[in-house]
Amino acid sequence: MKKTFSFASSNKKPERQVDAIKYEIKKYIGRERRKTLPEGADYWDFDCKIGVSEDRAAAIHIAEINKAISRIFSENEEGFYLEILAKPGKRTRKPDGGKSEEE
């Protein structure tokens, strides 16, 4: 998803438009996660960028999208650019930190 969202709407207050945008993004992420994983992948990972414009978009973690939208809205911007790209991910084991199994 590469999309520019606007907070202005002819039939909604800006606060409700923000909620509608967050819901649309949540639905998109859910659809992407339900897709069949390729061979050797454990989960769907996402590369996300958000900013006032495409040129000024910064990379963020997927869990921070709603906070970033609220921050942009509170700064009285007219809209924002959001990019979410799904990619297959492979889980790696965390290091033990030097602990043995006997401890």
PyMOL commands that set and color helices and strands:
alter all, ss='L'
color gray80, all
select helices_A, chain A and resi 14-34+62-74
alter helices_A, ss='H'
color red, helices_A
select strands_A, chain A and resi 2-6+43-51+58-60+79-89
alter strands_A, ss='S'
color yellow, strands_A
deselect
rebuild
show_as cartoon
